[in-house]
Amino acid sequence: MKIIQIAPEERLPNLLQDPERYGYPNLMVNLPRYRCPHCGGYTVFSVTEPNASPIPKRVRAQFDALTDRRSPYEQGVSDFLCRVCAVPVRVVYQINEFQIASYRYFAGAVFETAP
């Protein structure tokens, strides 16, 4: 299975794009959405509540090989399946604590299977 990396703004339609205000582009809102290129469906996913990855182990291993995890405290991943066609997806994001226990999440990359 071929995995491709996509710019976040191509698949996450509700990103906030104001680097001067937020300090970094691609700020994810409270309930980020992913738009699937395979079926056109939208999937809402969570970055604040990490869960066990629903992605099959061999595909997850491919995602892991492509994901830079040198600073896991400041970086997170959200693995999920498209709610319509079950395509595996990984969103990699940066975690920014801007006040005590208050965080912002900035999308860095989207990995998905090639259409």
Backbone bond lengths (Angstrom), bond angles and torsions (degrees), N, CA, C in turn:
res aa  C-N    CA-C-N  psi(-1)  N-CA   C-N-CA  omega(-1)  CA-C   N-CA-C  phi
1 M - - - 1.452 - - 1.531 107.81 -
2 K 1.308 115.45 129.15 1.457 120.05 -179.13 1.528 110.01 -88.85
3 I 1.346 115.14 130.06 1.460 122.22 178.17 1.518 108.28 -105.78
4 I 1.327 116.68 134.86 1.460 120.43 177.84 1.528 109.32 -122.66
5 Q 1.331 114.58 152.65 1.469 120.79 176.06 1.517 108.65 -102.86
6 I 1.320 115.64 132.54 1.458 122.68 -177.27 1.530 108.73 -121.47
7 A 1.313 116.72 145.15 1.462 120.61 174.40 1.531 108.89 -63.74
8 P 1.325 118.16 136.18 1.466 120.99 -176.30 1.523 114.26 -55.05
9 E 1.331 117.08 -38.65 1.466 119.01 -176.90 1.531 112.79 -66.23
10 E 1.331 118.36 -15.42 1.462 121.03 178.05 1.522 112.58 -80.64
11 R 1.344 118.54 -24.76 1.462 121.38 -175.95 1.524 114.54 -118.92
12 L 1.318 117.16 -16.07 1.467 120.65 -178.34 1.528 108.13 -112.63
13 P 1.341 117.33 92.90 1.463 120.64 -169.70 1.525 115.93 -70.65
14 N 1.319 118.98 -18.18 1.464 118.33 -175.98 1.530 112.83 -108.12
15 L 1.326 116.93 36.33 1.467 120.89 173.86 1.526 109.87 -77.43
16 L 1.316 116.05 146.60 1.462 120.45 174.27 1.518 107.69 -93.57
17 Q 1.326 116.77 127.65 1.464 122.09 -173.91 1.527 110.81 -112.01
18 D 1.320 117.32 68.34 1.466 120.86 179.38 1.528 109.56 -136.06
19 P 1.359 117.61 77.89 1.461 119.81 -176.10 1.530 113.97 -62.73
20 E 1.317 118.48 -27.71 1.464 119.83 179.25 1.531 111.16 -68.75
21 R 1.309 116.58 -36.30 1.462 120.05 -179.13 1.532 112.14 -80.85
22 Y 1.349 116.70 -41.27 1.459 120.36 -173.62 1.526 113.63 -101.77
23 G 1.321 118.07 -8.32 1.452 120.99 177.92 1.510 115.12 85.98
24 Y 1.318 117.71 -2.33 1.460 122.08 -177.99 1.522 107.14 -166.82
25 P 1.327 118.74 143.11 1.468 119.25 177.73 1.533 111.20 -76.29
26 N 1.304 116.53 169.34 1.467 124.02 173.18 1.529 113.79 66.94
27 L 1.326 117.37 42.97 1.458 121.11 176.33 1.527 109.35 -69.39
28 M 1.332 115.92 127.63 1.463 120.08 178.49 1.519 109.75 -85.96
29 V 1.312 116.48 136.34 1.461 122.41 178.01 1.526 109.42 -78.05
30 N 1.308 116.47 177.64 1.460 122.39 -175.66 1.532 113.31 -52.45
31 L 1.294 118.60 -46.05 1.464 122.33 178.52 1.527 109.25 -121.24
32 P 1.335 117.43 84.66 1.463 119.11 -178.37 1.529 111.45 -66.00
33 R 1.325 114.96 150.36 1.466 121.66 179.79 1.520 109.67 -119.38
34 Y 1.313 115.49 145.25 1.456 123.46 175.63 1.523 108.06 -113.13
35 R 1.342 116.89 132.82 1.469 121.26 176.15 1.523 108.42 -103.90
36 C 1.313 116.70 119.38 1.454 122.78 -175.89 1.533 111.16 -79.93
37 P 1.354 118.16 129.55 1.461 120.34 178.39 1.532 112.09 -76.93
38 H 1.325 117.01 -17.90 1.465 121.10 -178.23 1.526 112.22 -76.92
39 C 1.351 116.07 -45.76 1.465 120.07 -174.22 1.527 113.50 -119.82
40 G 1.335 117.57 -11.81 1.463 120.96 -178.47 1.513 114.18 81.65
41 G 1.337 117.17 -0.24 1.462 121.14 -179.25 1.521 112.31 -76.33
42 Y 1.330 115.84 161.77 1.458 122.77 178.32 1.528 109.36 -111.21
43 T 1.325 115.70 139.35 1.462 121.95 177.15 1.522 107.92 -126.77
44 V 1.327 116.59 125.61 1.458 122.16 174.95 1.528 107.03 -87.47
45 F 1.346 116.86 133.98 1.463 120.27 179.43 1.518 109.33 -132.20
46 S 1.326 116.28 166.51 1.460 121.45 -176.16 1.519 110.61 -116.02
47 V 1.327 116.30 139.08 1.460 120.70 173.66 1.521 110.89 -106.89
48 T 1.307 118.08 -17.99 1.462 120.81 -176.73 1.524 112.29 -86.73
49 E 1.317 117.85 -16.50 1.461 121.91 -179.04 1.524 109.71 -124.10
50 P 1.338 117.74 82.96 1.459 118.75 179.92 1.526 110.30 -63.23
51 N 1.306 115.31 143.62 1.456 120.21 179.91 1.527 109.22 -136.03
52 A 1.298 115.92 173.90 1.469 120.06 177.90 1.531 108.70 -63.84
53 S 1.297 115.86 140.14 1.456 120.54 -177.38 1.532 110.91 -70.66
54 P 1.336 117.74 128.25 1.462 120.49 176.71 1.535 112.83 -84.31
55 I 1.331 115.99 0.64 1.467 121.01 -175.97 1.520 109.50 -79.43
56 P 1.346 117.24 137.29 1.467 120.26 177.83 1.528 111.74 -54.66
57 K 1.322 115.72 146.98 1.465 122.32 -171.94 1.528 113.61 -55.94
58 R 1.322 118.52 -43.27 1.475 119.58 -177.14 1.525 111.65 -70.00
59 V 1.322 118.15 -33.63 1.470 120.88 176.15 1.521 109.62 -72.28
60 R 1.324 116.65 -40.39 1.467 120.76 177.75 1.531 110.77 -60.92
61 A 1.339 117.35 -36.72 1.468 121.16 177.13 1.530 110.46 -63.38
62 Q 1.328 117.26 -37.31 1.471 120.49 176.51 1.529 110.36 -67.03
63 F 1.333 117.24 -42.71 1.466 120.98 176.47 1.533 110.23 -60.28
64 D 1.334 116.63 -44.49 1.466 120.90 -179.62 1.520 111.60 -60.59
65 A 1.323 117.32 -39.02 1.464 121.02 -179.81 1.531 111.58 -65.13
66 L 1.326 117.42 -27.60 1.462 121.69 -178.77 1.528 113.98 -94.01
67 T 1.329 116.74 -9.40 1.464 121.48 -175.51 1.522 110.22 -99.08
68 D 1.314 116.44 123.73 1.463 122.20 177.55 1.527 108.40 -80.90
69 R 1.325 117.25 114.05 1.472 121.86 -177.38 1.527 111.26 -117.06
70 R 1.335 117.11 38.21 1.466 119.88 -178.45 1.520 112.80 -67.97
71 S 1.320 117.88 -28.75 1.463 120.29 178.45 1.523 109.33 -127.33
72 P 1.345 117.51 75.99 1.469 120.36 -174.08 1.520 114.39 -64.18
73 Y 1.353 117.69 -23.20 1.463 119.05 178.68 1.523 111.23 -65.98
74 E 1.319 116.86 -32.83 1.461 121.25 -176.74 1.519 113.12 -102.63
75 Q 1.320 116.59 6.47 1.461 119.78 -177.66 1.523 109.27 -137.11
76 G 1.315 115.66 142.52 1.451 120.45 177.49 1.514 110.68 -131.89
77 V 1.322 115.19 164.64 1.458 120.75 174.33 1.518 107.96 -132.26
78 S 1.292 115.30 147.54 1.450 121.41 174.47 1.523 107.47 -125.66
79 D 1.316 116.24 113.51 1.465 122.36 177.69 1.520 108.82 -100.07
80 F 1.310 116.27 135.15 1.461 120.09 178.02 1.521 109.40 -158.74
81 L 1.312 115.59 170.13 1.459 122.60 175.96 1.521 108.39 -110.94
82 C 1.317 116.82 142.27 1.463 120.19 174.37 1.523 107.86 -54.85
83 R 1.310 116.70 132.16 1.475 119.85 -176.23 1.519 112.85 -68.98
84 V 1.350 117.89 -17.76 1.460 120.90 -178.70 1.531 111.27 -96.23
85 C 1.343 117.35 -52.16 1.468 120.06 -173.53 1.524 114.32 -113.44
86 A 1.334 118.41 1.49 1.465 124.53 175.00 1.526 114.63 63.38
87 V 1.332 117.95 29.05 1.467 121.75 174.66 1.531 107.98 -72.20
88 P 1.349 118.51 132.94 1.465 120.29 177.73 1.526 111.89 -70.57
89 V 1.340 115.71 137.89 1.464 122.38 -178.10 1.526 108.92 -138.42
90 R 1.335 115.92 142.74 1.470 121.43 170.75 1.516 108.27 -128.48
91 V 1.329 116.10 129.05 1.466 122.34 172.82 1.527 107.08 -109.58
92 V 1.328 116.23 124.98 1.464 122.63 177.54 1.522 107.02 -102.07
93 Y 1.321 116.94 133.42 1.458 120.05 -177.12 1.525 110.98 -140.88
94 Q 1.324 114.72 154.65 1.455 122.33 175.01 1.531 108.36 -92.80
95 I 1.321 115.92 141.96 1.457 122.17 179.71 1.524 108.00 -107.01
96 N 1.332 115.97 126.96 1.460 120.87 -179.39 1.522 108.84 -124.90
97 E 1.339 116.22 116.51 1.459 120.54 175.53 1.522 107.41 -89.29
98 F 1.325 117.29 107.86 1.461 120.79 -175.79 1.521 112.67 -95.80
99 Q 1.319 118.11 -15.71 1.459 125.19 171.22 1.521 105.74 -147.25
100 I 1.297 117.71 167.90 1.461 119.31 179.56 1.527 109.68 -57.90
101 A 1.321 115.58 122.09 1.469 124.28 178.79 1.537 113.55 61.24
102 S 1.317 117.81 22.83 1.471 122.50 175.43 1.521 107.64 -122.61
103 Y 1.324 115.86 124.26 1.458 120.26 -170.98 1.521 112.13 -123.86
104 R 1.326 114.21 151.88 1.463 122.97 168.42 1.521 106.72 -119.94
105 Y 1.324 115.88 148.39 1.460 121.48 -178.54 1.526 108.28 -123.86
106 F 1.330 115.78 123.67 1.460 122.28 -177.86 1.520 109.64 -113.02
107 A 1.319 116.86 120.66 1.471 121.15 -179.27 1.519 109.92 -66.25
108 G 1.332 116.54 132.36 1.450 121.74 -179.83 1.513 112.98 -109.96
109 A 1.332 116.94 -37.23 1.465 120.99 -178.37 1.525 110.19 -162.25
110 V 1.322 115.10 153.91 1.455 122.09 172.97 1.516 106.93 -123.31
111 F 1.328 116.13 127.98 1.463 121.90 175.85 1.521 107.53 -112.50
112 E 1.332 115.46 136.18 1.464 120.58 179.34 1.516 108.92 -152.12
113 T 1.314 115.48 167.58 1.461 119.45 176.67 1.523 108.71 -77.74
114 A 1.328 116.09 146.33 1.467 120.43 -178.09 1.524 109.74 -67.41
115 P 1.359 116.61 139.33 1.479 119.38 178.57 1.516 112.11 -68.60
